[in-house]
Amino acid sequence: MEKFVKSGLVFDFDEESDTLYISDPTLNIEPEGEMTDEGVIVRCNPKTHEICGITILDFMKRTKKGHGIPTHLSAHWQAVA
């Protein structure tokens, strides 16, 4: 599994399952996940409902070239009412 940190977020890529996990390591909670129709799992804090992680299934299939993990990704977690 490849792992790197960018902008305070942890990006873990599991090549075998073609899955990218993005999380905020400062949040010490057990999140709940919900799958979107696009094959993305959004993980939220069950108490505050704030997004604390994202799991992208079939990640490399979704990239145009399918080579490597883009390092220009950035994110800002924001609560939505």
N, C-alpha and C positions, 0 to 999 in steps of 0.2 A: 504494500500500500504506500503510495506517495503521499507526503504530507508537507505543507508549507503554510506559513503565516503571512497574511497580507492585511494591512490596515487593522490589526488587532483581531482579525477573524482567522479561524483555522480551516484550511481546505484539506480534506483527505480524499484521495482518489483511489478507489478499489478497481484495479484493472480487470480482475477476474469477473466481477459482476458489472463492470462498466457503470459505476455509481460514484457520483461526487457528493461528498458531505461537506456542508458549510456550517460552521457553528461559532458561537461567541464563547470562548473559554472562561470568561469572567462570570458567566451565569451558572450558578451551582444549583440546578433544578433538574427534575426528571420531566422532560417535556412530553406533551401529547402530540401526535402527528395526525394529519389529515391529508389524504391523497387528492390532488387536483385531477381534472380530466386530462391534463397534459402529461401526467406521469411524474409530477413533482410532489414531494411530500413536504408540507409546511409544518414545522414543529413549533408549538407555542407553549408558553408558560400557562399551566392550567388555572392558576390563580388570577393572573393579570391579563391573560390572553394576548400578551405581546409575543411577537415572533422571536424565537431564539435559535432557529436553525432551519436549514433547507437541505433536502436530499433530492438530487436530480438523477433519476433513473435513465439508463441508456445515454449517458453523457456524451461519449465520443461519437455515437451515431448522430447526435444532434449538432455536432460541430461540422462545419463545411468540409474541412480537410481531414479531420479525424486524427491529427497529429499533435500530441502534447496537450497540456492543460493551459488555457489562457491565463497569463499572470496579470492581465490588466483588469481583472474583475474587482469590483469594489461594491460595498453594500453599506447601507445605513439602516439599522433597525429602528423602526418608528412605530409607536402604538397607533392604531386606528380605532376611532370610536365607533 
